[in-house]
Amino acid sequence: MRDGERAALSGDLLDWYDRNARVMPWRVPPEDKKAGVRPDPYRVWLSEVMLQQTTVAAVRDYFRRFTDRWPTVADLAAAEDAAVMGEWAGLGYYARARNLLACARAVMRDHGGVFPTSRDGLLSLPGIGPYTAAAIASIAYDEPATVVDGNVERVMSRLWLVTDPLPGSKAELTRLAALLTPPQRPGDYAQAVMDLGATICTPRNPACGICPWRTPCRAQAEGVQSTLPRKADKAAKPIRQGTLWLAHRTDGAWLVERRPDRGLLGGMLGFPGSDWDGAGGAEPLSADWQDVGEVRHTFTHFHLILRLSVATVAPDVTPSRGEFLPPAQFRPADLPTVMRKAYDVAASGDLRV
């Protein structure tokens, strides 16, 4: 494909984006961008971190709550860790929340409260990898960095008819995406490709009839667009098991503990439990524990099954681990999803001393 053809493709997509850009709370619309409104790097960064492994629909309310509570990177850097982890509860991949704080504090400490303006500079910040650095550099600063997420991979695999399966074809798809990244309006272009994948070039039943790239799309010409991108077979996820002990006092307090900073659910509030290796563990206090069933949850690399033991105890009981939080301080909404599932089961029972 010649330079002129590639430029025409990029221009066609930008024209489509100008008419069809999705409205998002972190995005500067193309008409505002042309009028001189610049994207806020803080909001771009925050949205990109939240959107990792998560849908736009799931992120919108979280983003609004975060930016209402911490409207600037300085506000977030000064926030209490527990408050941020609590607001993050339910989004999953909790290392991202810890990295948010580390990154915000590094921006304040090492960069005078201003995000670096280049992809390479952004890569020096905690928790920012190649994709996020490229997205911020492109969208916030109009650096012609190539942004490749799942939507872009799908669009490029169909446009160029790349039949090798992912993840092995990722490097080739990135190379092809770079060929189309224009020097003008690269930030709008990056968002345009993602919008195209999210709304037109969808995984199933792509709307090829209204696609601005319908004519040059090689997969559409061959009639194989719905089969791309191909993916290598995934290995079955292992199953891990453990136990949670949910102690509820007669005055309404619940026994909780802060999980270690490192590892899954790091730094999050949860209920005392065993290791997730199937072995038994020590109960956090002596009580008449009742088995009330199990909860199941799937993480990226494994399935988890937790047996639930529940007890109601008197206010003078002292646990060997964790602490009782009174109703005024205990917020189930601050729990990570698997712990909230366990709480919902326990709280639905008729618990007595």
N, C-alpha and C positions, 0 to 999 in steps of 0.2 A: 504494500500500500504506500503510495507516494505521500510526500509531505502535504501537498495541497489537499489530497483526499482525507488525510487525518485531520487537518485543520477544518475541513468542511464538516466532518463528523462531530468534532468538538463544538463547532458553532451551532449545528443543528440541535445538539443536546442542550446547550445553553439557552437557545430560543425556547425550547420546550420547557426548561426549568423556569424561565421568566414568567411563563403562563401558568405553570402547574406546581410550583414549589410548595411542599408541605408546610403548614404553619406549626411551629414548635416554639416553646417558651424560651429556648436557648438560641434560637436562630434569628439572624437579621435578614428580613425578606429581601429579595433581589432589588425591588424598587427602592427600598430604604438604603441599601448598599450603594446603589448608583447615585443616591442623593447625598452620599458622604458619611452615612452612619457606619461606624466601624464595630465589628464584633468585639465583645469583651473576652479576652483570653481566659479569664477566670471561669466564665460561664461555659465557654467552649470546652475547656479542660474538664470541668465538673460533669458536663453532659457526656463527654466521651468516656470517662471512667465509669459512670453509671450505666452506660449503654453496653458495656462489655458483657457478653453472655446474657443480655437482658433485652426485652422488647421496648420499643418506644412507648407503647401504651402503659407498660409497667413503670416506666421511669418518670413520666410527666409529673405525677403528684409528689414523688420524692424530690424531684428537682425543685419544684415550687416551694416545698417546705424547707429545703436546705437553703435556698437563696433568700427566702423570707427571714430565716433565722440568722444566716451568715451571708450577708449580701456581698461581701468582698473577701479576697484571699486573706486579708489581715484579720477579719472577723473569724474565719475558719481556723486560722493558725492559733488564735487565742482561745479557741473553744476547749472545753473539757473533753477528754477522750471518751468518757462514758456517755456524754450527751451525743456525740457524733455517732458512736456505735449504736446507741438507742434509736436515733433517727434512721440509721441504715437498716435496722432489723427488717427482714423480709425480702431484701434485695438479693441476698445470697453472696457467695464469693467474698467473705468478710475481710480477707486480706486487702481488698480494694479500699475499705474504709480506713484501715490502719495506714495504708499508703497515702490516702488523701491527706491525713494529718501530717505525715512525714513530709510530703511534697509541699503543702502550704507553708509549713514552718521553714523548709529550706528556701522557698521563694522569698520569705521575709528576711531570713537570716543572711542568705548569700547573694541575693539579687535585689535588695532594696524594695521588695514588695512588687517587683515587675517580672512577669514571666519572660524567659529568654525568647528572642524573636526568630530563632532558626531551629530547624529540626535537630541539628547536632547539639545545640545548646539545651534544648528541651530534654534530650536523652540523658543529660547529666542529672536530672531530677529523680528523686525516689519514686518508683512505681510507674514511671513513664517509659514504655517500650517503643519499638519502631513504629507500630501503627498509630498509637496515640500521639507520638511526637509529630508524625507526618500530618495527622488530622489537625492538630493545633496550629502548626506552622502554616498549613494551607488555608484553613478557614479563618483563623484570626489575623494572620499576617500576609496572606496571599503569596507565600513562597510556593513555587511550583513543585511541591513534594507530592509523590504518588501515594494516594490513600487507598488501601485495599482491605475491605472487610468481606463478609460473606456475600453481601449483595453485589459487590464489585466483582468478586470471583465468579459469581453466577453469570453476570452480564458479559464479562470478558470471555468466559468459556463458550458461550453461545455465539457471541459476535464473531469470534475468531475460529470457532469449531475446534476447540481443544478437547480431545476425547480421552486423554490420559487422566486417570483418577486423581482426586485430591486425597491426601495432602501432597502427593508427589509432584503435582503440576503447579503448586503455588508459586514457585519462582518464575515459571514461564508466564503465568497469568499476571504476575506483578510486572514483568518486563513488557508485556503487551499493553497493560494499563498505562505504563509510563509513556508509551509511544503516543497516547492520545491526550495526555495532560498538557493543557495549553499554557503558554507563558502569561496570557492575559486572563484574569478572573479564575485562577486555579482553585480558589476556595469555593466559589459558586459551582465550578465544574465538579469538584469532588463531591459536593452535596447533591448535585444533579445525578451523578451516576448511582449514588446510594438511593436516591428517591426513585430512580428508574427501576432498580432492582426490587425495591420495597412495594411499588405500586403497579408496575407494568410487567416487568420481567420476573414474575414471581415463580417460586419453586414449582407449583402446579398450575396448570392452565394459564400460561402467560398470555397477556392481552396483546398479541402481536399486531392485530389490526390497527391499533392506535399508537404503536411504538414509533418514536422518531427515528429509530435505527432499524426499522423493519427491512428496508431494501438492502442495505449492506450486510445484514446478519446472515452469516454462512450457515448456522444451525437451522434457522428458519427456512432457508432455501432448500436444505436437505430434509426438512420435516422432522428433525430430531431434537428440537429445542427443549421439549419437556423431559428429555433423558439426560440433560446436562445441567450442572457438572456431575460427572461420575465420581463416586467415592469408593475408596477401598473398604472392604469388609471390616467392621469393627469387632474386636474381641469382646466376648461376653463380660459384663461387669461382675466382679466378685461381690459376695455378700458378707458384710461384717455385722456383728451382733454385740449387744451390751445391755446394761440395765440402768434405769434412772430411778432415783428415789425422790418422791415428791412429798415433802412433809408440810402439813398445813396446821397452824396453831388455831386453837379455839378463839383467839382474839382476831383472826383474819390474816395473820402474817404467813408468808411462804418462805421456805428455806431455799436460798439460792447461793451460788458462788460465781465468782468471775473466772472464766476460763483462762488458761495461760495465753500470753500474747502470741506465742508461736503456735502454728498448727491450725487445723480446721476450727472455725468459730472462734479464733483467737481474740481475746479481749472482750468477748461477748458475755452477757449475763446468761446463766443457765442453771439447771438443777444438778445437784451432785449425782455422779454416775460412775460406772465402772469404765475401764478401758473398752474399746470397741473391738476386742480380739476374741470375744466369746468367753473369756475367763471370768470367774466371779470377782467380786470386789467387796470392800468393807462398807457396811451401812453407815450413814453419817450420824445416826443416833439410834438408841434402843427404843423400839416401838412395835406395835402390833401391825406389821406391814401386810397390806393386802395386794395381791396381784390383780390388776384391773385390765390386763390385756397388753397390747403392744402398739407402737406407731412405726410406720415405715417412711423412709425418706431416701431420695436418690441424690447423691453428690456426683461430681463430674466423673470420678473414676470408680465408684462403688455404690452398691445399695446398702442401706443401713436398716437394721431391725432392732428396736429397743423395747425390752420388756419394762413395764411400768409397775412399780411398787409404791403404794400410796398409804399414808398414815395421817391421822389427826392426833395432835399431841397437846399437852397442857402448856401454858405460857412460861412455866419455869424450867422447861427442858433445855439443856445445853447441848448443841451439836458438836461433833468432833471436827467438822469441816463446814465451811460456809457460814452464812448468817441469815437470820430471819428478817425479812423486810415487812414492815407494817403496810396495811392497805394503801396508805397515803403515798408510800414510796414505791410500791410494787406495781409496775405497769406491764401487763402481759404483752402489749404492743411492742415493747422494747426487746422482747425475746426473739432470737433467730427462729426461723420457721419450724425446724424440727422440735425445738423446745416449746414453741407455741402449740404445736400439735399435741404434745404431751400434756401441757397445761389444760387444753380444752377437754381432753379425756378425763383428767383428774378432777377438774372443776365441775364436770357434769355429774359426778357421783354424789351419793349421800354419805359424806364422811363424818364419822363420829369418833370421839375418844374411846 
